[in-house]
């Protein structure tokens, strides 16, 4: 039987940029990468637990963003209504729909602004300084929120707060991808989503508890916001002690500091007696490959050469987070209430839905060593489509209490599916997919598009449910099924498997324009490291264009 395995190597452009290093030193450096890939996740955790701990700790900044969702419960809190609402004819106070939209929309704009600030500052000043600066910013902004006097001041403070949240979204994902070995990238990056889920659960619990505080006092809503002050100082101190991203140090030419960063991220003694400078030289070799497509590390370079394809994939995984079908889950609590569940019971259901984010991330950690990103994405989308089809079908029948319960349970299942794949794995793919010289910029663009689409779905959601709108209710499942089918189709044809590859291997795969479904079915060679042309390893064309035709 003919051997159909394909071999690929450096393109001509890559080869010209990386021939200045000693192949023997590069080979020694590559052995570090091969050891990382061969180790189990447990072994890698034992040898790099310090780097993992730093990444996990810094990701707790996203707890603050998840907790900020408490604003949704405050719209119905008497104390908050009295402070920021308008007096009604019956003597009560209400936060108008326009004011709620103002807070939400201006927050989205602030989030996008924070993303752009991060894309510039993280590359210029490094992750540590940018993170610590962000925490100082949050201390100031929380003060403005706690002592806001009117709705306009509150909305302005929310805008400034969202700038900080946008900063942490990008920074923590990129840092997780760069601080630890290959086997931990998925675990650490996906924890960003879990940290957000922890904040969401805390907001649900604190929001419920705040109702027991004297509603004649402004502290009924101020105290929950005061809890946000718990995070900035400890996290800033932890960041000060954390090592800088070694890849950022390489890009800045600070090679000795990169060695120190690698040692600080590993267990004590892990690199003793080993030529860590060879590892740094290999990283410089990869950085030179990255320079072929991103010399200056600008936003513009995200759309040039092979980076254009990477950016498209980045956009795709973030768009799936919005349009994959998970948007229907916002109706679950309503259906439980309509089927006879008490208000307290509905609150418990809402808390359970929020807990799916945490449970799902734990399941992701268990599955990642055995399944790739691409299979988990596709399975989740297919399963979500099946749930949406059943929900939509039930909605077009005479709905009984049993039908409502069935739809609500299916919505919780959709949330769990999302939380075990699309939710956390988006962060893993976002961190490892881009060219390292435009990593933070690419994440900024993807997350920014997510925010814009989130704004759109935020306008659609109320119209699907509200009797004065389209009043579709669960029938909107067919709308989400349609967007899911589009997402699934794109995912099948355009989302490659990125897990398990080093940054150098991903560079070579994209430079050779390997088709999406063949990423795991080619043998990758770096001729400079191996000191042997790919043509000697397999009888095949050697130019980049001919390699593409051969692979097809």
C-alpha positions in Angstrom: 0.0 0.0 0.0 1.4 3.4 -1.0 2.4 5.7 1.8 0.2 8.8 1.4 1.7 10.7 4.3 2.7 14.2 3.2 5.8 16.1 4.4 6.0 19.9 4.6 8.8 22.2 5.6 9.8 25.8 5.6 8.8 28.0 2.7 11.5 29.9 0.7 10.6 33.1 2.6 10.9 31.5 6.0 14.1 29.7 5.1 15.8 33.0 4.1 14.9 34.6 7.4 16.1 31.8 9.8 19.4 30.5 8.4 21.5 32.7 10.7 21.4 30.3 13.7 23.6 27.3 14.4 21.6 24.2 13.5 23.1 22.2 16.4 22.0 24.8 19.0 18.5 24.9 17.4 18.3 21.1 17.5 19.1 21.3 21.2 16.4 23.9 21.7 13.8 21.9 19.7 14.4 19.0 22.1 12.8 21.1 24.8 9.7 21.4 22.6 9.6 17.7 21.8 9.9 16.9 25.5 7.0 19.2 26.3 4.8 17.6 23.6 5.7 14.1 24.8 4.8 14.8 28.5 1.4 14.2 29.9 -0.7 17.0 31.3 0.0 15.8 34.8 3.8 15.7 34.2 3.7 19.2 32.7 1.8 20.5 35.7 4.5 19.1 38.0 7.3 20.7 36.1 5.6 24.0 35.3 3.2 24.5 38.2 4.6 28.0 39.0 3.8 29.3 35.5 0.4 27.7 35.7 -0.3 29.2 39.1 0.7 32.7 37.8 -1.6 32.4 34.7 -4.5 31.1 36.8 -4.1 33.9 39.3 -4.0 36.6 36.7 -7.1 35.2 35.0 -9.0 35.9 38.2 -9.3 39.5 36.9 -12.2 38.0 34.8 -14.1 37.2 38.0 -14.6 41.0 38.3 -16.2 41.1 34.8 -18.5 38.2 35.5 -19.5 39.8 38.8 -20.3 43.0 37.0 -23.4 41.2 35.6 -25.0 42.0 39.0 -26.2 45.2 37.4 -29.0 43.1 35.8 -30.4 42.2 39.2 -30.1 45.8 40.5 -32.6 47.1 37.9 -35.3 45.5 40.1 -33.7 46.4 43.5 -35.7 49.1 45.4 -32.6 50.9 46.7 -31.0 51.1 43.3 -34.3 52.2 41.7 -34.7 55.0 44.2 -31.2 56.3 43.6 -31.1 56.2 39.8 -34.7 55.7 38.7 -37.6 58.0 37.8 -40.6 58.6 40.0 -43.7 56.9 38.6 -47.4 57.9 39.0 -47.9 55.2 41.6 -45.1 56.5 43.7 -42.6 53.9 42.8 -39.2 54.4 41.1 -38.2 52.6 37.8 -35.0 52.5 35.7 -36.3 53.4 32.3 -35.6 51.1 29.3 -33.6 54.0 27.7 -31.4 54.3 30.7 -30.8 50.5 30.8 -29.9 50.6 27.1 -27.6 53.6 27.8 -25.7 51.6 30.5 -25.4 48.5 28.3 -24.5 50.2 25.1 -21.9 52.6 26.5 -20.4 49.6 28.4 -20.0 47.8 25.1 -18.2 50.8 23.6 -15.9 51.0 26.7 -15.1 47.3 26.4 -14.1 47.7 22.8 -12.0 50.8 23.8 -10.2 48.7 26.4 -9.4 46.0 23.8 -7.8 48.6 21.6 -5.8 50.1 24.5 -4.5 46.6 25.4 -3.5 45.8 21.8 -1.2 48.8 21.9 0.0 48.7 25.6 0.6 45.0 25.9 3.0 44.9 23.0 4.7 48.2 24.0 5.0 47.7 27.8 4.6 44.0 28.3 1.9 42.0 30.1 3.0 42.8 33.7 3.0 46.5 33.5 -0.2 46.6 31.5 -2.0 44.4 34.0 -0.8 46.3 37.0 -1.8 49.6 35.3 -5.2 48.0 34.6 -5.7 47.1 38.3 -4.8 50.7 39.4 -7.4 51.9 36.9 -10.0 49.6 38.4 -9.4 50.9 41.9 -10.2 54.4 40.7 -13.2 53.4 38.6 -14.9 51.3 41.4 -14.7 54.4 43.5 -16.6 56.4 40.9 -19.3 53.6 40.6 -19.8 53.3 44.4 -20.3 57.0 44.9 -22.2 57.8 41.7 -25.0 60.3 42.3 -27.1 60.0 39.2 -27.7 57.7 36.2 -25.4 59.7 33.9 -22.5 59.5 36.4 -23.2 55.8 36.8 -23.2 55.2 33.1 -20.0 57.1 32.6 -18.3 55.1 35.4 -19.6 51.9 33.8 -18.0 53.0 30.6 -14.6 53.5 32.3 -15.0 50.2 34.1 -15.6 48.3 30.9 -12.3 49.7 29.5 -10.5 47.7 32.3 -12.5 44.6 31.6 -11.6 44.8 27.9 -8.0 45.0 28.9 -8.0 41.9 31.0 -9.9 39.8 28.4 -7.1 40.1 25.9 -4.1 40.2 28.2 -4.9 37.1 30.2 -5.6 34.9 27.1 -2.3 35.9 25.4 -0.3 35.5 28.7 -1.8 32.0 29.2 -0.7 30.9 25.8 2.9 32.2 26.2 3.9 31.4 29.8 3.6 27.6 29.8 4.3 24.6 27.6 2.0 23.3 24.8 0.1 20.7 27.0 -1.1 23.5 29.4 -2.2 26.1 26.8 -5.8 24.8 26.5 -6.2 24.3 30.3 -4.9 27.8 31.2 -6.6 29.7 28.4 -9.9 28.0 29.1 -9.7 29.0 32.7 -10.3 32.6 31.6 -13.9 31.6 30.7 -14.2 29.7 34.0 -13.1 32.8 36.0 -15.8 34.8 34.3 -18.3 32.1 35.3 -17.1 32.2 38.9 -17.9 35.9 38.9 -21.3 35.3 37.3 -22.2 32.8 40.1 -21.0 35.3 42.7 -23.1 38.0 41.2 -26.2 35.9 41.3 -25.6 35.0 45.0 -24.7 38.5 46.1 -27.6 40.0 44.1 -30.0 37.8 46.0 -28.3 38.5 49.3 -28.5 42.3 48.7 -32.3 42.2 48.9 -31.9 41.4 52.6 -30.0 44.7 53.2 -32.1 47.8 54.3 -33.6 49.0 51.0 -33.9 52.5 52.3 -30.1 52.8 52.3 -27.9 53.3 49.3 -25.5 50.7 50.7 -27.9 48.0 49.5 -26.4 48.4 46.1 -23.1 50.1 47.1 -21.8 47.2 49.3 -21.9 44.6 46.4 -19.8 47.0 44.3 -17.5 47.5 47.2 -16.7 43.8 47.0 -14.9 44.5 43.7 -12.2 46.2 45.7 -11.2 42.8 47.0 -9.4 41.9 43.8 -7.2 44.7 42.4 -4.5 45.0 45.1 -3.8 41.2 45.6 -3.9 40.5 41.9 -1.6 43.5 41.2 0.9 42.1 43.8 0.7 38.6 42.3 1.3 40.1 38.8 4.3 42.0 40.1 5.8 38.7 41.3 4.9 36.9 38.1 7.4 36.4 35.2 7.0 38.4 32.1 6.0 36.6 28.9 9.2 35.1 27.5 7.9 35.5 24.0 7.4 39.2 24.5 11.0 39.5 25.9 12.3 37.6 22.8 10.5 40.1 20.6 12.1 42.9 22.5 15.6 41.4 22.2 15.9 40.8 26.0 17.2 37.3 25.7 18.8 36.9 29.2 15.5 38.1 30.8 13.7 35.5 28.7 15.8 32.8 30.2 15.0 34.1 33.7 11.3 34.1 32.8 11.4 30.5 31.6 13.1 29.5 34.9 10.6 31.4 37.0 7.7 29.6 35.2 9.1 26.2 35.8 9.5 24.2 39.0 12.7 24.9 41.0 15.6 23.0 39.5 13.8 21.9 36.3 16.3 23.5 34.0 19.4 22.9 36.1 22.2 21.4 34.1 20.5 22.1 30.8 21.3 24.6 28.1 18.4 26.9 28.5 20.1 29.4 26.1 19.5 26.9 23.3 15.8 27.0 24.1 15.9 30.8 23.9 17.8 30.5 20.6 15.1 28.3 19.2 12.4 30.8 20.3 14.4 33.5 18.5 14.4 31.2 15.4 10.5 31.0 15.7 10.3 34.8 16.1 12.3 35.2 12.9 9.8 33.0 11.1 7.0 35.1 12.5 8.7 38.2 11.1 8.1 37.0 7.6 4.4 37.8 8.0 4.4 40.4 10.8 7.6 42.5 10.9 6.2 45.4 12.8 3.4 43.7 14.8 0.7 46.1 13.7 -3.1 45.6 13.4 -2.7 46.0 9.6 -0.5 42.9 9.5 -3.4 40.8 10.9 -4.8 41.0 7.4 -1.8 40.4 5.2 -0.3 37.2 3.9 -1.1 34.0 5.8 -2.2 36.1 8.8 -5.4 36.9 6.9 -6.5 33.2 7.2 -5.6 33.1 10.9 -7.6 36.3 11.5 -10.6 34.8 9.7 -10.4 31.8 12.0 -10.1 34.1 15.0 -13.2 35.9 13.9 -15.0 32.6 13.3 -14.5 31.2 16.8 -15.6 34.4 18.4 -18.7 34.7 16.2 -19.7 31.1 17.1 -19.7 32.2 20.7 -22.6 34.6 19.8 -24.4 32.8 16.9 -23.9 29.2 17.7 -27.3 28.9 19.4 -26.5 29.5 23.0 -28.5 32.8 22.9 -31.8 30.8 23.4 -30.8 29.9 27.0 -31.9 33.3 28.3 -35.4 32.0 28.1 -34.9 29.0 30.4 -35.9 30.8 33.7 -39.0 32.2 32.1 -40.2 28.8 31.0 -39.6 27.3 34.4 -41.7 30.1 35.9 -44.4 29.6 33.4 -44.6 25.9 34.2 -45.4 26.7 37.8 -42.0 27.1 39.5 -41.8 29.6 42.3 -39.8 32.8 41.9 -37.3 31.5 44.4 -37.1 28.2 42.4 -36.6 30.2 39.2 -33.7 32.0 40.9 -32.2 28.7 41.8 -32.5 27.6 38.2 -30.8 30.7 37.1 -28.0 30.0 39.5 -27.7 26.5 38.2 -27.5 27.8 34.6 -24.6 30.0 35.7 -22.9 27.1 37.4 -22.8 25.3 34.0 -20.0 27.6 33.0 -17.8 26.3 35.9 -18.9 22.7 35.5 -18.4 22.8 31.7 -14.8 24.1 32.1 -14.0 21.3 34.4 -15.3 18.8 31.9 -13.3 20.5 29.2 -10.1 19.9 31.2 -11.0 16.2 31.5 -11.7 15.9 27.7 -8.9 18.0 26.2 -6.2 15.3 26.6 -8.3 12.9 24.5 -10.1 15.1 22.0 -9.0 18.0 19.9 -10.5 21.5 19.7 -12.1 20.9 16.3 -14.0 17.7 17.2 -15.3 19.2 20.4 -16.5 22.3 18.5 -18.3 20.3 15.9 -19.9 17.9 18.4 -21.2 20.8 20.5 -22.6 22.6 17.4 -24.3 19.4 16.1 -25.8 18.6 19.6 -27.0 22.2 20.0 -28.7 22.1 16.6 -30.6 19.0 17.7 -31.7 20.6 20.9 -32.8 23.8 19.1 -34.8 21.7 16.6 -36.7 20.0 19.4 -37.3 23.3 21.2 -38.6 24.9 18.1 -40.9 22.0 17.3 -42.4 21.9 20.8 -43.0 25.7 20.6 -45.2 25.3 17.5 -47.5 22.9 19.3 -49.9 23.4 22.2 -47.4 23.9 25.0 -48.1 22.1 28.2 -46.3 22.5 31.5 -44.4 19.3 30.6 -43.4 20.9 27.3 -42.2 24.0 29.1 -40.1 22.0 31.4 -38.7 19.9 28.5 -37.7 23.1 26.7 -36.1 24.6 29.8 -34.1 21.4 30.4 -32.9 21.4 26.8 -31.8 25.1 27.2 -29.7 24.1 30.3 -28.2 21.3 28.2 -27.3 23.8 25.5 -25.6 26.0 28.1 -23.7 22.9 29.3 -22.6 22.0 25.8 -21.5 25.6 25.2 -19.6 25.6 28.5 -17.7 22.4 27.7 -16.5 23.4 24.3 -17.3 26.7 22.5 -17.1 28.9 25.6 -13.7 27.9 27.0 -12.0 26.5 23.8 -12.5 29.8 22.1 -9.9 31.3 24.5 -7.5 28.3 23.9 -7.7 28.7 20.1 -7.4 32.5 20.4 -4.2 32.2 22.4 -2.4 29.7 20.2 -3.7 30.5 16.7 -2.1 33.9 15.8 1.4 34.7 14.7 3.1 35.5 18.0 4.0 39.0 16.8 0.4 40.0 16.4 -1.1 37.7 19.0 -2.6 40.4 21.3 -3.8 42.4 18.3 -5.6 39.4 16.8 -7.3 38.6 20.1 -8.3 42.3 20.3 -9.9 42.1 16.8 -11.8 38.8 17.6 -13.0 40.0 20.9 -14.0 43.3 19.5 -16.2 41.6 16.8 -17.7 39.5 19.6 -18.7 42.7 21.5 -20.3 44.2 18.4 -22.3 41.0 17.7 -23.2 40.8 21.4 -24.7 44.3 21.0 -26.8 43.0 18.1 -28.1 40.0 19.9 -28.8 42.2 22.9 -31.2 44.1 20.8 -32.7 41.0 19.3 -33.3 39.1 22.5 -35.9 41.3 24.1 -37.8 41.6 20.8 -38.0 37.8 20.5 -39.6 37.6 24.0 -41.5 40.9 24.5 -45.3 40.8 23.7 -44.9 44.3 22.3 -42.1 43.0 20.0 -42.1 39.9 17.9 -43.4 37.8 20.7 -41.8 34.6 19.4 -40.6 33.1 22.6 -39.3 29.6 22.1 -40.2 29.8 18.5 -37.0 31.8 18.1 -35.2 28.5 18.4 -35.5 28.2 14.7 -33.7 31.5 14.2 -30.9 30.2 16.4 -31.0 26.9 14.5 -30.4 28.9 11.3 -27.4 30.7 12.7 -26.1 27.5 14.2 -26.2 25.8 10.8 -24.1 28.6 9.3 -21.6 28.3 12.1 -21.4 24.5 11.9 -20.8 24.7 8.1 -18.0 27.3 8.5 -16.5 25.2 11.4 -16.4 22.0 9.3 -14.7 23.6 6.3 -12.5 26.4 7.9 -11.6 25.5 11.6 -8.4 23.5 11.7 -7.1 21.6 14.7 -4.6 23.9 16.5 -4.0 21.8 19.7 -0.8 20.0 20.2 1.3 22.1 17.8 4.2 24.3 18.7 4.1 27.9 17.5 6.8 27.0 14.9 4.7 24.1 13.6 1.6 26.3 13.2 3.7 28.9 11.3 4.8 26.2 8.9 1.3 24.8 8.5 -0.2 28.2 7.6 2.8 29.2 5.5 2.3 26.0 3.4 -1.5 26.7 3.2 -2.3 23.2 4.4 -6.1 22.6 4.1 -8.2 22.7 7.2 -8.9 19.0 7.6 -5.3 17.9 6.9 -3.5 19.7 9.8 -3.2 16.4 11.7 -2.3 14.4 8.6 1.0 15.9 7.5 4.5 15.5 8.8 6.2 18.9 9.6 9.9 19.5 9.2 12.1 22.4 10.0 15.0 22.0 7.6 17.2 24.4 9.4 16.9 22.5 12.7 17.1 19.0 11.0 19.9 20.1 8.6 18.1 18.0 6.0 15.9 19.2 3.1 12.3 18.0 3.1 12.9 16.7 -0.4 15.3 14.1 1.0 12.6 12.9 3.4 9.9 12.5 0.7 10.1 12.8 -3.0 8.0 15.8 -3.5 8.1 19.4 -4.9 9.9 21.8 -2.7 8.5 25.2 -3.5 5.6 26.5 -1.3 3.2 26.7 -4.3 4.0 23.2 -5.4 3.6 21.9 -1.8 0.1 23.3 -1.7 -0.8 21.6 -5.0 0.7 18.3 -3.8 -1.3 18.4 -0.5 -4.5 19.0 -2.4 
